[in-house]
Amino acid sequence: MSVKSLELETDAERLIEEAFLSARCAHDGWTYEKQYRIPETRKTIDYLVTAGDLRFGIECKAKLTPESEGMKAKALADHLEQAVGYSRSLELPVFIGPVIFPDSLSAAVSGGRELSSLAALNLFGGRVNVGTLIYHAYGWGQWTLCLRGRSFWQKRTGFSDTVNKLVVSEGSKKERRDL
């Protein structure tokens, strides 16, 4: 997987479709609609994915690679703002990707004492139903859908029952609804 090949959003779409979605469709029976038009809006999200009873969106972004402009906090905040709009319209989680991350998954989603812009997006974005689709090239390399600082889906473990919930909080009351 070449990092240089993700300079354009069309390259990001091709990578997600060829390396992630096609494998999930073949092995797990997932289906997806490309350029899904969200009902009653003028919005179009790159992919609407159906995995059994679960549905979620994927919004493709270029340059989500180490040391690139796309990983700066302002760029990620812009992506988050767009994805929040999609999530609210769909009433489903939306994942931004592909993020190419050379380290462990916990470094990408948990933060620690020094919070990276990517970890902040995963932690804070999850509170508004936005996560990331990460290819972490640590060890054998794998794809993970991350939400609220945890794994929403991984090939090895499947979907997480504790994370696959929609945030529907109002005011100070934290509420999670099954998808």
ABEGO torsion letter per residue (X at the ends): XBAAAAABAAAAAAAAAAAAAAAAAAAAGBBBBBGBBBBGBABBBABBBBBEABBBBBBBBBGBBBGBAAABAAAAAAAAAAAAAAAAAAGBBBBBOBBBBABBAAAAAAGEABBBAAAAAAAAAAAAGBBBBBBBABEAEBBBBBBGGBBABBAAAEBBAAABBBBABBEABBBBBBX
